[in-house]
Amino acid sequence: MHRDVLSHWLDLMPVSGRVDTRCHFGSPWRLTPGSAGPLEVPFHVLLRGEALLELPGAAPVPLRAGDVVLVPHGHAHTLHDGSGRR
């Protein structure tokens, strides 16, 4: 049986989690969480709409409803609506 990478990763280590914030945004919006603490892996689940994810030194990544983003190294990053407005 073929398993996806995330399922395999979750089998390798015990994982617990919590939702710190559930956000409902209207344009324009921007979320800039700082760096994660030790043993923390920030994640985002886009339930509706579209967004852009920006990580240091990388091109912006377009996201759409249903996408799940893990930031395994805990780097500071930005998630926004792509409008360029504050």
Long-range contacts (C-beta under 8 A, 24 or more apart in sequence): 6-70, 17-43, 25-81, 27-81, 27-83, 27-85, 28-80, 28-81, 28-83, 28-85, 28-86, 29-80, 29-81, 30-78, 30-79, 30-80, 30-81, 30-86, 31-78, 31-79, 31-80, 32-76, 32-77, 32-78, 32-79, 33-76, 33-77, 34-76, 35-74, 35-75, 35-76, 36-71, 36-74, 36-75, 37-74, 40-74, 41-70, 41-71, 41-72, 41-74, 42-70, 42-71, 42-74, 42-77, 43-68, 43-69, 43-70, 43-71, 44-68, 44-69, 44-79, 45-69, 50-81, 50-82, 51-79, 51-80, 51-81, 51-82, 52-79, 52-80, 52-81, 52-82, 53-77, 53-78, 53-79, 54-78, 54-79, 54-80
